[in-house]
Amino acid sequence: MAKIKSAWEIALERTENIQIDREKLKKDENIKKARLCAGAYLNDEENKGESLVDDLKAINDDDAVKKALKLTALQNLTLASDTVLTDRYERILYLISLCCGSNQNIMELANQIVGFCKQFPEHRKQLVDQLKEQFAPMLSQKAAQLKAQYGQDVPVSLENDPEFLKIANQQLERLQKQYDETLAEAKAQLEAALA
């Protein structure tokens, strides 16, 4: 008669050849610590970077620190939805400079990407303003038609006009897609340069 094994015995048999890579665990832990330091630096407007450098030196693993800085910077290089009023992008550039040792070519590419990200809200606003300018005559024509139809002024606005909203949304989505694609390509170039 065959021996019936318990779940515990089966689990032990399956895990007996598993090896723990302590170096990889330590490296992962160091990357996590460095990312937490970099994230805290990005989000704390009072922190001017001196404590970041000290915190990163305390980790004592240059490869893990560089990888963490690279990951954090690339993850935070995103398009702003509104005009940027903080120094967030400058902080991202500082992380990149720490990661690459202020390599001039890499910093030039990073500066171009930051400039690109900063111009996105301006282009969105310009697009909306152009669309409003194009639709203004049609809106006043609609207002005149409604006045003739109802005998009194009927308030109309672009924000409530379905035709304007549809076209504006399509144009804004197209602009967003173009910027997203360009940013993805630029970030891929930056990531390759930081490797």
C-alpha positions as CSV (number, residue, x, y, z in Angstrom):
1,M,0.0,0.0,0.0
2,A,1.3,3.5,-0.9
3,K,2.2,5.9,1.7
4,I,0.0,9.0,1.8
5,K,2.1,12.2,2.2
6,S,0.9,15.2,4.1
7,A,0.8,18.7,2.5
8,W,3.7,19.6,4.7
9,E,5.9,16.8,3.4
10,I,5.0,17.7,-0.2
11,A,5.8,21.4,0.4
12,L,9.2,20.4,1.9
13,E,10.0,18.2,-1.0
14,R,9.2,21.0,-3.5
15,T,11.2,23.6,-1.7
16,E,14.3,21.6,-0.7
17,N,16.3,22.7,-3.8
18,I,15.4,26.4,-3.6
19,Q,18.4,28.7,-3.0
20,I,18.2,32.2,-1.5
21,D,20.2,34.8,-3.3
22,R,21.2,37.0,-0.3
23,E,23.1,39.4,-2.5
24,K,20.1,40.0,-4.7
25,L,17.9,40.6,-1.7
26,K,20.4,43.1,-0.3
27,K,20.6,44.9,-3.7
28,D,16.8,45.0,-3.9
29,E,16.6,46.4,-0.4
30,N,19.2,49.1,-1.2
31,I,17.3,50.1,-4.3
32,K,14.2,50.4,-2.3
33,K,15.9,52.6,0.3
34,A,17.4,54.8,-2.4
35,R,14.1,55.2,-4.1
36,L,12.5,56.2,-0.9
37,C,15.2,58.8,-0.3
38,A,14.8,60.1,-3.9
39,G,11.0,60.2,-3.6
40,A,11.2,62.1,-0.3
41,Y,13.5,64.6,-2.0
42,L,11.1,65.1,-4.9
43,N,8.1,65.6,-2.6
44,D,9.7,67.8,0.1
45,E,10.1,71.3,-1.2
46,E,12.2,72.3,1.9
47,N,14.9,69.6,1.1
48,K,17.6,71.2,-1.0
49,G,19.5,68.0,-1.8
50,E,22.2,68.0,0.9
51,S,20.5,65.4,3.0
52,L,19.7,63.4,-0.1
53,V,23.4,63.0,-0.9
54,D,24.1,62.0,2.7
55,D,21.3,59.5,2.8
56,L,22.4,58.0,-0.5
57,K,26.0,57.7,0.7
58,A,24.8,55.9,3.8
59,I,23.4,53.1,1.6
60,N,26.9,52.3,0.5
61,D,25.9,50.5,-2.8
62,D,26.6,52.8,-5.8
63,D,25.0,50.5,-8.4
64,A,21.7,50.2,-6.4
65,V,21.7,54.0,-5.8
66,K,22.2,54.7,-9.6
67,K,19.5,52.3,-10.5
68,A,17.1,53.8,-8.0
69,L,17.8,57.3,-9.1
70,K,17.3,56.4,-12.7
71,L,14.0,54.6,-12.0
72,T,12.7,57.4,-9.9
73,A,13.7,60.1,-12.4
74,L,12.2,58.3,-15.4
75,Q,9.0,57.5,-13.5
76,N,8.5,61.1,-12.6
77,L,9.2,62.6,-16.0
78,T,5.6,63.0,-17.0
79,L,3.6,65.7,-18.8
80,A,2.2,68.3,-16.5
81,S,-1.5,68.9,-16.8
82,D,-1.2,72.5,-15.7
83,T,1.5,75.1,-15.6
84,V,4.3,73.9,-13.4
85,L,4.7,76.2,-10.4
86,T,7.2,74.1,-8.4
87,D,10.8,73.1,-9.0
88,R,9.8,69.5,-9.5
89,Y,11.5,69.2,-12.9
90,E,14.7,70.8,-11.6
91,R,14.7,68.2,-8.8
92,I,14.3,65.4,-11.4
93,L,17.3,66.9,-13.3
94,Y,19.3,66.9,-10.0
95,L,18.5,63.1,-9.6
96,I,19.6,62.5,-13.1
97,S,22.9,64.4,-12.5
98,L,23.6,62.4,-9.5
99,C,22.9,59.2,-11.5
100,C,25.1,60.1,-14.5
101,G,27.8,62.1,-12.8
102,S,26.7,65.2,-14.6
103,N,27.5,63.7,-18.1
104,Q,27.0,66.7,-20.4
105,N,25.3,64.7,-23.2
106,I,22.9,63.0,-20.8
107,M,22.1,66.2,-19.0
108,E,21.4,68.0,-22.4
109,L,19.0,65.2,-23.3
110,A,17.3,65.4,-19.9
111,N,17.0,69.2,-20.1
112,Q,15.3,68.8,-23.5
113,I,12.9,66.3,-22.1
114,V,12.1,68.6,-19.2
115,G,11.6,71.6,-21.6
116,F,9.3,69.4,-23.6
117,C,7.2,68.4,-20.5
118,K,7.0,72.0,-19.4
119,Q,5.7,73.2,-22.8
120,F,2.8,70.8,-22.9
121,P,0.4,72.9,-20.7
122,E,1.1,75.9,-22.9
123,H,0.3,74.0,-26.1
124,R,-2.9,72.7,-24.5
125,K,-4.0,76.2,-23.6
126,Q,-3.1,77.6,-27.1
127,L,-5.1,74.8,-28.7
128,V,-8.2,75.6,-26.6
129,D,-7.8,79.3,-27.2
130,Q,-7.6,78.7,-31.0
131,L,-10.6,76.5,-31.0
132,K,-12.6,79.1,-29.0
133,E,-11.6,81.8,-31.4
134,Q,-12.7,79.6,-34.4
135,F,-16.0,78.7,-32.7
136,A,-16.9,82.2,-31.5
137,P,-18.6,83.3,-34.7
138,M,-20.7,80.1,-34.8
139,L,-21.6,80.6,-31.2
140,S,-22.9,84.1,-31.7
141,Q,-24.8,82.9,-34.8
142,K,-26.5,80.2,-32.6
143,A,-27.3,82.9,-30.0
144,A,-28.9,85.0,-32.7
145,Q,-30.9,82.1,-34.0
146,L,-32.1,81.2,-30.5
147,K,-33.1,84.9,-29.9
148,A,-35.1,84.9,-33.1
149,Q,-36.7,81.7,-32.2
150,Y,-37.6,82.5,-28.6
151,G,-37.8,86.2,-28.7
152,Q,-35.3,86.8,-25.9
153,D,-31.6,86.3,-25.2
154,V,-30.7,82.7,-24.5
155,P,-27.3,82.3,-22.8
156,V,-25.0,80.1,-24.8
157,S,-21.4,79.3,-24.1
158,L,-18.7,77.2,-25.6
159,E,-18.4,75.1,-22.4
160,N,-22.0,73.9,-23.0
161,D,-21.9,73.6,-26.8
162,P,-21.8,69.8,-27.6
163,E,-20.2,70.4,-31.1
164,F,-17.4,72.5,-29.6
165,L,-16.8,70.0,-26.7
166,K,-16.6,67.1,-29.1
167,I,-14.1,68.8,-31.4
168,A,-12.1,70.2,-28.5
169,N,-11.9,66.8,-26.9
170,Q,-10.8,65.2,-30.1
171,Q,-8.1,67.8,-30.7
172,L,-6.9,67.6,-27.1
173,E,-6.7,63.8,-27.2
174,R,-4.7,64.0,-30.5
175,L,-2.3,66.5,-28.9
176,Q,-1.9,64.3,-25.7
177,K,-1.2,61.2,-27.9
178,Q,1.5,63.1,-29.9
179,Y,3.2,64.3,-26.7
180,D,2.9,60.9,-25.0
181,E,4.5,59.1,-28.0
182,T,7.3,61.7,-28.2
183,L,7.9,61.6,-24.4
184,A,8.0,57.8,-24.4
185,E,10.7,57.8,-27.2
186,A,12.7,60.5,-25.4
187,K,12.6,58.6,-22.1
188,A,13.7,55.4,-23.8
189,Q,16.7,57.3,-25.2
190,L,17.5,58.7,-21.7
191,E,17.1,55.3,-20.1
192,A,19.5,53.8,-22.7
193,A,22.0,56.6,-22.1
194,L,21.8,56.1,-18.3
195,A,22.4,52.3,-18.6
